Amino acid sequence: MPKRILATTLALYLLSTAAPAGATDDGFFVLCHASNPIAQLAPADLKKALTGGTRQWTNGAVVQVGLPSSETAELRFVADAVGLSAQELLSRVQQQVFKGEMKRPIVVRSSAECAALVRSNVGAFCVAAKGTALTPDVKPIPVR
């Protein structure tokens, strides 16, 4: 009996850690404007965009980050995708804004606000829950 419990626990642990960082199979995705030519983001590219390392997208649009105002599942998702804790991510963003390396993020309070931000700003991106209503000018971007 104890061997079975140990084996089950180990199997559950391995399954829970098997997904690659940034995988969008946990109910969230990154949204950007449909005119943004980016088809997917590597976790390192997402981290650069979130922390001021990328100032413009390849289409010339200025990067505008949309972030939740507090500890939310969306913030945890994006922090996990880039290998940071939510607090570390917010701290890095704050440092880069203070240094003038990036625009101040726009606070989004819901997935609907995220989609509205992206719809109205061609350089914006943020994280939304899967199932968020998307218009033709908003597209989901996988993080891989």
Summary of the structure (lengths in Angstrom):
residues: 144
radius of gyration: 16.7
end to end distance: 39.4
largest distance: 61.3
contacts: 417
relative contact order: 0.25
helix: 40%
strand: 18%
